[in-house]
Amino acid sequence: MEGKDTALARLAQNVAARQGEHIQQRVTLCDGCEALQTRLATYCPDFTQVLDFIRANEYLWDVATCLLGESHPERTAWMQERSLRILSGQTEQLIAEFRQQAQAPNTTTRQKNQLQKTANYFERNLLYMDYPTYLARGWPIAPGGIEGACRHFVKDRSELWNALDSGWRGKLAPAAHRGGK
């Protein structure tokens, strides 16, 4: 492949070929990379960009680990509470909390850096983190559902082909030997 722009141009062509009244909502998942978001806006201008929740959650895990450590008994509860806040549209409040905590006198340099890094990432991607709206519309917020759906689609197609193939094999084989007659 000749690069990202070529890949996205081909993607845009494939999308355009499939456009129709049956497609009412257009969504792209992104990882928060500004260059990719800019390219997606160029090649897929009518699409709503959604920040991959798994990617956002990785940043949150980094904060949890930095603040509490890997084995802290409350780390999972801390994550659940903040993940739910993001999913319920309270990301701006979380950003403010992280910035405030970064300024606390007992915050280490390592903690301060991670809190600021995550707050900056969330702030930069806030436009793409409207998860309450995305969920209400039934849109994907993580690639797992898409990958799972594709896996099932491919599996179903494969099983259908195998079923058709085995059912028609006996009928087609003699015809092939007779030259199609």
Buried (B, 14 or more C-beta within 10 A) or exposed (E): EEEEEEEBBEBBEEBEEEEEEEEEEEBBBBBBEEEBBEBBEEBBEEBBBBBBBEBBBBBBBBBBBBBBEEEEEEBEEBBEEBBEBBBEBBBEEBBEBBBEBBEEEEBEEEBBEBBBBBBBBBBEBEEBBBBEEBBEEEBBBBBEEEEEEEEEEEEEEEEEEEEEEEEEEEEEEEEEEEEEE
